[in-house]
Amino acid sequence: MKKILFMLFILLLISIANAQLIKVNIAEVLNGNITSLVYNPNMNTNLFKITTEFFNTGSIGYKARARLDIFSQSNLLYTAWSKEASLIPGVKSSFDMYWYEPNMTGNFSGRLRVYYANEIKESEIRFKIKNFTISQDIFEISDLRTYDNYIKFSLKSPQTLSNVIVFPSKYPLGWIFEQTKIEKLNQNDKISVALPYQPSLWIPNEVTIAVVTEDGKYYSSKTFTLVKEEGLLKYIHYLTDGLRVLLNI
């Protein structure tokens, strides 16, 4: 009897030891979904805005960015890029994108893509611009600097305005160029604006900066040649750009 109990005890110890070696493997899942698209399919102004929400439904985190290609029939008119967001599992993020073309009406289509961890989710939209707004050219765009992954420039308005959209209306094909929105621009305040970019292959090139109010009433644009800051002058401009932000000049 003692021998049997001893053998059972030994078998129990072996079972416990083996149990410590068992590892629970949780499969990594890379996934995400476009959960909403908010836009006006029948517009009376030619500033088009779309907001998309993207949900990380997987088990690993990643960075995500939205892209919108605008077409008239089969002709590509414009590509808009959102800002980049970091999404941990179970988190959603909204991305805003804008397109503005003066004096343009008609039927358009859009191809929306969300890039995440080298994967893509895609959706299609259609919309119509029935009327366009006659805009006034009032913004002063100046002092553009080109750095390794962003451009910086000064912006000024002769009157106080809200919801001012700043975006590159023309830029090299294949580049990523972000947009931004200024909640309030005070009268005669000269502010500094930065737009991040990622070149496909860097070469000096042209970019047209556009500024428009959300109601389309005011619009200005200006074309610059992108030439990177280099040497001592680069650091001097870093300093002066920082001082402009600090002193609001």
N, C-alpha and C positions, 0 to 999 in steps of 0.2 A: 504493500500500500504506500509506504514512504517513497519507494522507487517511482511509483506512478505519479505521485504528487510532485516529486522532484522533476520528472520529465515534463509534466504539464507546466511547471514553473519556468523551466528552460525554454519551452516553446513559446510561452507568453513573452519572455524577455526578447526572444528573437523577433517576434511579431512587432513588438514596440520599437525595436531598433530599426526594422525595415520601414516602419511607418514614418520615422523621422526623415527617411531618404526620399519620400514621395513629395514631388513638387507640383504645385498647381500652376499650369500654364494658361494664361489668359491671352487669347488671340488678339493681336493688334488689328484694328479696323480703321482704314482711311476712307472717310466718306463725308459728304456734305450735301445740302439741298438748298435750292432757291425756294424760299418759303413765301415770298410775296414780291409783286411788281406793282408799283404805284406810279401812274402817269395819266395824263389827260389825252384820250384818243382823238378828241375833236377840239382843236385849239383856235383861239382868236388872237393869239400873239405868236411871234416866231421865236420865242425863247422856249425850248423844249427841255423839260426836266423829268428825270426818272429816278425813283428810289427803289432799290432792290434790297431785300433782306436775305442773308445767307446764314444757315444754321449748321454748325459742326456736329453732325450726327454720329461721328466715329468715336474712337477711343484714344486718338493721339492728337496733339495740338499741331497747328500749322499757321502760316500766314496766308491771307487771301486778299485778292484784289479783283474788282469788277472792270469790265471793258464793254463799251457799247459802240457798235459799228452802225452808222446811219447810211441807208441806201435810198436812191431814187431809181426805181426799177432795179437794174443790176449794177448801177454806177455807185461806187463808194464815195460818199460825200465827206464823211468825217469819222474819226475815231476818238472817243472820249474814254479817259482812264480815271478811275476813282483813286482815293487814297488807299494805302495798304493797312490791313488790320490783322492783329494777332488773335487767333481764336483757339481757346482750349476746348476740350470736349464738353458738349452741352451748352455752348455759348453762341449767341446770335450777334450779327453786326449788320448795320445798315450802310449802304453805299449810295451817295448822290452823284449824278452825272448830268451835265448840261450840254446842249447844242444850240448855237445861235447863228443864223445866217440872215443878214439884212435883206428885206424885200423879197422873201421867198415864200411861196405857198404851194400847196399840192398834197399828194399822197406819198407817204414815206413808209419804209419798213426799217426795223432795227433788229440786229442780232446781238443779244446780250450773252456774255460769257463771264463766268467767275472762275478765276485761276486759283487753285489751292494745292500746295504740295505737289506741283507738276501734274496735277489733274485738272480737268475742265468740266464744268456744268454749263449747259447752254439753254437759252430760251429765245423765242421769236416774238416780236411785237409789230403792230401796225398802228399808224396814227396819221392824222390829217391836220394841216395848218390851213385854216380857212381865210384868215386875214393876217396882215402883218402891221406892226406898229412903226410909225415914222419916228426914228430916234434922233436925239440931239447929241452932237459930238461935244462933250464938255470935259472929259477926263484928261489929265496931264500924266503921261507915262514917260519916265526918264531914268537915267543913271543905271542902265542894266549892267550887271556883272555876271560872268559865267564861271561857276566853280565846278568841281568834279562831279557832283550829283544833284546840283540845284542851281537855279538862277535867282538873282535878287535884283529888284528894281524899286523905284519910287513911284508912288501913286498919289495924285492930288485931285480934289474936286472943289469947284467954286461954291458948292452948297452941300449941306448935310444930307446924306442919303443912307438908306437902309438896304440890306440884302443885295450887296454888290458882288457879282460873280466875276472872277478873274480866271481866264483860261487861255491856252495857246490855240488860236484859231487855225494856224498853219504851222506845221513843224515836220521834221524829216520822217518819212515813211519808215515804219519799223521801230521807232522810238516809243518809250513810255513817257508821257508828260502829264503830270497831275494837274487838277484844277483846285481852286479854293473859293471860299465864300467869306466875305467880310460883312459881319452883322451890322456894323455902323461905321460910316466914314464921315467924320466931322468936316465942316466947312473950312477950306483952306489948310487943313492938316495934311502935311506931307508924310505919308506912312511908308514903311518898308514892307514889301511883299516878296515871299519866297515861293517858288514852284519847283518841287523835286522832279528830276527826270532820270531816265536810264537810257543811254544811247545803245543802239544795236552795235554800231561801230563808230567811234568818235572821229569826226572830221568837222572842221569849222563849217557852219551851216547857218541858215536863216530861220528865225522863229517870229511869228506874228503874235503879239500879246493883245488879247481882246478884253475889254472891261464893259460889262453891261449890267444894268439894274434888273431885278427879277421881273419887273413889269414891262421891260423892254423900252422904257421911255428915254433912257440915256445910254449911249453906246460910243465907245472910242476904240481904236486899235492903232498899233504901231509896230513896224517891222525892225528887228535888230539882227545883226550878225553875231552868232555865238563864237566867241574867241575866249578860250580859257585864260583866267588870271594865272600868271607865272612869276617866279622869282620874288624879289623883295616887294615889288608892286602888289603881288597877291596878298601879302600880309598887311600891307598898308591899307588895302581896300577892305580886308577883313575888319581891321580896326575902325575905319571910317563907317562901314556899314553897321557895326555894333554901336557906334556912337550915335548914328542916325536913329536907331531903334530906341536907345536910352534917352536921347534928348528930344525925340519925336520931331525931327527936322528933315 
